[in-house]
Amino acid sequence: MRDAYLNVNGSLRVQGAAGQLQLSTFNGTISVSGDVTFDGATEAGFLNQGNLSIGGNFTQGATFSPSSFAAGSGLNMLFAGASHAVTFATMDSAQSHLGSVQAGPGTTVTFNTRVIAFGTMFNSGTMTFAGAGQTTVSSMFFDNNSTTNLGGQTVGVTINGQATFSSPGPITVNLNGASNIIAVTCVGTQPAGVSCRDRTH
């Protein structure tokens, strides 16, 4: 799909041994009012850029390929309104993973499995990292009035690049027994619960 807009009134399912979706340009947009499921063939190299707007939940399966949702950093997933659950069967940097993810204002996104994101996480609502294991993202933006929740002692979050904290806030981080969120660099006033290895501003 190149430089086009597709509106799906309902759910989107990419399934089957030959099931595959291509988003390869920045202007390509798919807007889905309901749930999105990827459980088809490998998507490695096919989800490089574009926008995927999701009104419901997101599920990745591995019936036919463990790489059924291998997103590049240029693919932006936007969750807007209400509550959303994100579940992966095979989350791994070499298998299925996220690109960039955006939670809009008033939106709650719960990641039921650990997260590997090659792009930026933009949190303008509430993000909950509930999946056990180490979550790794390239960078993260914490917007004013946003909340980030960790799911307890078995959850860890590492930001390999920059964590940006909007001002004047407030920005809330709830560790729920986890140690902290670790970022390589930070810009802005970091909230309690976030450690920065090398502050730039």
C-alpha positions as CSV (number, residue, x, y, z in Angstrom):
1,M,0.0,0.0,0.0
2,R,1.6,3.3,-1.2
3,D,0.4,6.9,-0.6
4,A,-3.2,5.8,0.1
5,Y,-5.8,5.9,2.8
6,L,-7.8,2.8,3.8
7,N,-10.6,3.0,6.3
8,V,-11.8,-0.3,7.8
9,N,-15.1,-0.1,9.6
10,G,-14.7,-3.1,11.8
11,S,-11.8,-5.5,12.4
12,L,-8.7,-6.2,10.3
13,R,-7.3,-9.7,10.1
14,V,-4.1,-10.6,8.2
15,Q,-4.2,-14.3,8.4
16,G,-3.2,-17.5,6.6
17,A,0.0,-19.0,5.0
18,A,-0.1,-16.2,2.3
19,G,-1.6,-13.5,4.5
20,Q,0.5,-10.4,4.2
21,L,0.1,-6.6,4.3
22,Q,2.6,-4.0,2.9
23,L,3.0,-0.5,4.2
24,S,6.0,1.1,2.6
25,T,5.6,4.8,2.4
26,F,5.1,7.6,5.0
27,N,1.8,8.7,3.5
28,G,0.2,5.2,3.6
29,T,-2.5,5.1,6.3
30,I,-4.8,2.3,7.5
31,S,-7.5,3.3,10.0
32,V,-9.3,0.4,11.7
33,S,-12.3,1.1,14.0
34,G,-12.1,-2.4,15.7
35,D,-9.5,-5.0,16.6
36,V,-6.4,-5.8,14.5
37,T,-4.9,-9.3,14.2
38,F,-1.7,-10.3,12.4
39,D,-1.3,-14.1,12.2
40,G,-0.1,-14.7,8.6
41,A,3.1,-14.9,6.7
42,T,6.3,-13.1,7.6
43,E,6.1,-9.3,7.5
44,A,9.8,-8.8,7.6
45,G,10.6,-5.9,5.2
46,F,7.0,-5.2,4.4
47,L,5.9,-2.9,7.3
48,N,8.6,-0.2,7.0
49,Q,6.7,3.1,7.0
50,G,3.2,4.5,7.3
51,N,0.4,4.8,9.9
52,L,-1.8,2.1,11.4
53,S,-4.6,3.6,13.5
54,I,-6.3,1.1,15.8
55,G,-9.7,1.5,17.6
56,G,-9.6,-1.8,19.4
57,N,-7.1,-4.4,20.6
58,F,-4.0,-5.7,18.8
59,T,-3.0,-9.3,18.6
60,Q,0.0,-11.0,16.9
61,G,-0.1,-14.8,16.4
62,A,2.5,-17.2,15.1
63,T,0.5,-19.9,13.5
64,F,2.4,-19.5,10.1
65,S,5.3,-17.3,11.0
66,P,7.0,-16.0,14.2
67,S,7.6,-12.7,12.2
68,S,3.9,-12.1,11.3
69,F,4.3,-8.5,12.6
70,A,7.9,-7.3,12.1
71,A,7.5,-3.6,12.0
72,G,10.2,-1.1,11.1
73,S,10.8,2.1,13.1
74,G,8.9,4.1,10.5
75,L,5.6,2.3,11.1
76,N,3.5,4.3,13.5
77,M,0.7,2.6,15.5
78,L,-1.8,5.1,16.9
79,F,-4.2,4.1,19.6
80,A,-6.9,6.7,20.3
81,G,-9.9,6.5,22.6
82,A,-11.0,4.0,25.3
83,S,-8.8,1.1,26.3
84,H,-6.6,-1.2,24.2
85,A,-4.7,-4.5,24.9
86,V,-1.6,-5.4,22.9
87,T,-0.6,-9.1,22.9
88,F,2.3,-10.8,21.0
89,A,2.9,-14.5,20.7
90,T,6.6,-14.1,19.6
91,M,7.9,-10.7,20.6
92,D,11.6,-10.6,19.7
93,S,14.0,-8.3,17.9
94,A,14.6,-11.0,15.3
95,Q,10.9,-12.0,15.0
96,S,7.8,-9.9,15.7
97,H,8.2,-6.4,17.2
98,L,6.8,-2.9,17.2
99,G,7.9,0.2,15.3
100,S,6.6,3.4,16.8
101,V,3.6,3.5,19.1
102,Q,1.4,6.4,20.1
103,A,-1.2,6.5,22.9
104,G,-3.4,9.5,22.5
105,P,-4.8,11.7,25.3
106,G,-7.4,9.8,27.4
107,T,-6.2,6.5,25.9
108,T,-5.1,3.5,27.9
109,V,-2.8,0.9,26.2
110,T,-1.8,-2.2,28.1
111,F,1.0,-4.3,26.8
112,N,0.4,-7.9,28.0
113,T,3.7,-9.2,26.7
114,R,7.2,-7.5,26.9
115,V,7.8,-4.9,24.3
116,I,10.5,-4.6,21.7
117,A,10.0,-1.3,19.8
118,F,12.4,-0.2,17.1
119,G,10.9,3.3,17.0
120,T,9.6,5.9,19.6
121,M,6.9,5.3,22.2
122,F,4.8,8.5,22.5
123,N,2.7,8.5,25.7
124,S,0.0,11.2,25.9
125,G,-2.4,8.9,27.8
126,T,-1.7,5.8,29.9
127,M,0.7,3.1,29.0
128,T,0.9,-0.1,31.1
129,F,3.8,-2.5,30.6
130,A,2.4,-5.7,32.2
131,G,4.4,-8.4,30.4
132,A,7.1,-10.1,32.3
133,G,10.7,-9.7,31.0
134,Q,12.8,-6.8,29.7
135,T,11.0,-4.2,27.6
136,T,13.4,-2.3,25.2
137,V,12.4,0.8,23.2
138,S,14.6,3.1,21.1
139,S,13.2,6.3,22.6
140,M,10.2,7.5,24.6
141,F,8.2,10.7,24.9
142,F,6.3,11.4,28.1
143,D,3.6,14.0,27.5
144,N,2.0,16.3,30.0
145,N,-0.6,14.5,32.2
146,S,0.6,11.0,31.0
147,T,0.8,8.0,33.2
148,T,3.3,5.1,32.7
149,N,2.7,1.9,34.8
150,L,5.0,-1.1,35.2
151,G,3.5,-4.4,36.1
152,G,5.7,-5.4,39.1
153,Q,9.1,-6.9,39.9
154,T,9.3,-9.1,36.8
155,V,9.0,-6.1,34.5
156,G,11.9,-4.0,33.3
157,V,12.0,-1.1,30.9
158,T,15.1,0.2,29.1
159,I,15.1,3.2,26.8
160,N,18.2,2.7,24.6
161,G,18.1,6.3,23.4
162,Q,16.5,9.5,24.7
163,A,13.6,9.9,27.2
164,T,11.9,13.3,26.7
165,F,9.7,14.7,29.5
166,S,7.3,17.4,28.5
167,S,6.7,20.4,30.8
168,P,5.1,21.6,32.9
169,G,3.7,18.1,33.6
170,P,2.6,16.4,35.7
171,I,4.0,13.1,34.5
172,T,3.3,10.0,36.6
173,V,5.4,6.8,36.7
174,N,4.1,3.9,38.8
175,L,6.7,1.2,39.4
176,N,4.5,-1.2,41.3
177,G,7.5,-3.0,42.8
178,A,9.7,-2.8,39.7
179,S,13.1,-1.2,40.1
180,N,12.8,1.7,37.6
181,I,12.8,2.8,34.0
182,I,16.4,3.3,32.7
183,A,17.1,5.7,29.9
184,V,20.5,6.5,28.2
185,T,19.8,10.2,28.0
186,C,17.0,12.4,29.3
187,V,15.6,15.8,28.3
188,G,13.3,17.7,30.7
189,T,12.5,17.2,34.3
190,Q,12.5,13.4,35.0
191,P,9.8,12.1,37.3
192,A,10.5,9.7,40.2
193,G,10.9,6.2,38.9
194,V,13.1,7.1,35.9
195,S,16.9,6.8,36.0
196,C,19.1,8.6,33.4
197,R,22.6,7.5,32.7
198,D,23.7,10.7,31.0
199,R,21.6,13.8,31.3
200,T,21.8,16.2,28.3
201,H,19.5,19.0,29.6
